[in-house]
Amino acid sequence: MVKSNGVFYDIQRFAKKFDIYVVRISKGSEHYSSSMPCQNCVKTLKKYGFKNIYYSIGDGGFKKVKIRDMDSDHLSNAQNNLERFISHKHRC
């Protein structure tokens, strides 16, 4: 339950009015690459109640999704590296 007088409530109240735009451009070119948010980003965007997200996709276009309807199984490079490091460390 969110208190109606807390900072978190204020953030949620304002965030629901805004859309998020994420664009990733491939290194050394002017082409868009996929910028779908990772699992953690989707979770955070839902938590704060943002309205929509627009993100670049590999074919050069954009995709719009209502954040409340978004589901992502994408892991960022940092998350992938961390998982590899942890699984490698447990094997040793």
Phi, psi and omega in degrees: 000132182261129177289140183281003180236013182264166179298318180301318178298317179299318179297314179299320181299320179279321185298325184294350178268350189247151172256156178249136176241128180231125181229134176236131178249134181298143179300137175073012178213180178248018183268141176286146171236170184297131178235031178303133181294149178284174180304315182294321179294317179299316179301316180292318179297321177294318181303317182274348172083028176299157188278294183229161172230137174245127179222150181287148177238163189301336183273008177096358180259193179230155177235138177249132179221138171291127186300323181297336180264356186281140175223133183226135172250009181287136174247140177290167177301320179297318179294319178298315180297320179296316178298318179297317180297314181295315181293324178293318181296323180287335178284333185282000000 
